[in-house]
Amino acid sequence: MMLRTRQEKWMDRVNNIILLLIALSMLFPFLYIFAVSFSSFEDVIRSDFILWPKHWVTDAYEYLLGSSRFFQSFFVTVYITVVGTIVNLFFTATMAYGLSRPIYGQRTLLYMVVLTFLFNAGLIPTYMIVKATGLINSLWSLIIPAAISPFNLIVMRQFFMNIPEELHEAATIDGANALQIFWKIILPLSKPALAAFSLFYAVGHWNSYFSAIIYINDPAKWPLQVMLRQIVIVDEAQAALQGGEQLLVNPPPSETIQMAAILLATLPILCVYPFLQKYFVKGMTLGSLKE
């Protein structure tokens, strides 16, 4: 075991202090949002800087959770995230595995994937395709056009290529076909990569709002992020949440509603991350190097 010098120990301490300050700076917005969402309107008006509620008030959360429109947008987002992530992983894994095997036209297909990674059709042609396929105002318009990420596909392909060829040969000798090899051997060995990419896809679906603005015309099908945009940016909390229903006669101020909506929209995806964190680094590094 190598002895560390005094300079190296001091460098570690300095790095730890810097990382601690960066972490605190990242946590400050969440603390501010939390404090404002539970503060009374008088405290928000009187104080420009709130780190902890002086008077705990839950009117903003009661207003949000009492809206069926908010719950509807929440479940729409959960549906898009779950179904979209499954679709993403299925198409990405199957195509990546196909491109990792010696098949006819492999190089041409790989060039086509890289081409879509460097260039895209643009907003108007994509909208015309979605409209021509009848997906306008359908939740599938938020899933199918982004079924495969070229970057994730390339990294997962490299991950599959790093799996020893002897496993394929042994399974083939035992009589397994390509589908059995992929389902019973390759996928179980690819859990770290699948977990990492499922996190990428899930976060992308959860935070997506621009596609919904373009393709979804019915406010009842708005995902949570579009609802959050109407509340925070457009400042139409009452119009977005009520949707024809009667909520509180005297609704809370828009500032507390905005902060409460941001917190409720952020917490679910933050709760998912710790369960996939242990696979995150391993899943990305295994497919990043070529033997």
C-alpha positions, 0 to 999 in steps of 0.5 A: 500500500502506497503512503500518500504525501501531505500534498495529496492529503491536502488536495483531497481535503480541498476537493472535498470542500469544493464538492461540498460547496457545489452540492450545497449550491445545488440543494439551495434551489430545492430548499428555497422552493420547499420553504416558499411552497409551505410559507404563508402569503404574508411571509412571502411578501415580507421576505425576499429570502426564505430558507425555512417557513416561519408559518407552515401553510399547506394551502398550495398543496391542498389546492393542487391535490384537490384538482382532478386536472393536476392528477390527470396530468400526473397520471398522463406523465406516469403513463408516458414515462413507463410505456415510453421507457419500455418502448425505448429499451425494447427497440434500442436493445434489439437494434443494438444487439442486431448491429453488434452481430455480423449481419448483411448490411451492418455497416450501412445500417450503422452509418444511417444511425450515425447520420441521424445522430448528426442531423435531424429532419427538423420540426416541420418535417417531423410534424408532417410525419406525425400528422400523416400517421394520425398521431396528432393529439395522441399520447403515442406521438410523445413516444414513437417519434423518440423510440430510439436515441442514436447515442444510447444505441451506439453505446449499447451496441458497444456494450453488447460487442464487449460480451465474450464471443465464447458465450454465443458459440457455447449457446449455439452449440447447445442449440439456442437460436438468436432470440434465445441467446438474446433473451436468456444470456445477453439481457441478463448480462446487460442489467447495468446498461439497461438500468442506466439507459432506462434512467436516461429515457425515463428522465427524458420522458418525465421532463419532456414538454415541447413535443406535447405542446406541438402534438397535443391539442387537448388540455386533458392530455397534457403531461405534468410538465406542460401543466407546470409550464402553464402554472410557472411560466404562463402564470395561468394556475387557476385556468390550467388547474380548474378546467371547468371545475370549482376549486377553492373560492379564494385560491392561494397566491400564484407564487406558492402554487408555482413552488408547490407544483415544481416540488410535486413534479420533481420529487417522483423522478428524484425518488427513482434515481437512488434505486438505479444509481448503483448501475449508473456508472457501471452501465456507462463505463462498460460500453465506453471502451472497445477491447 
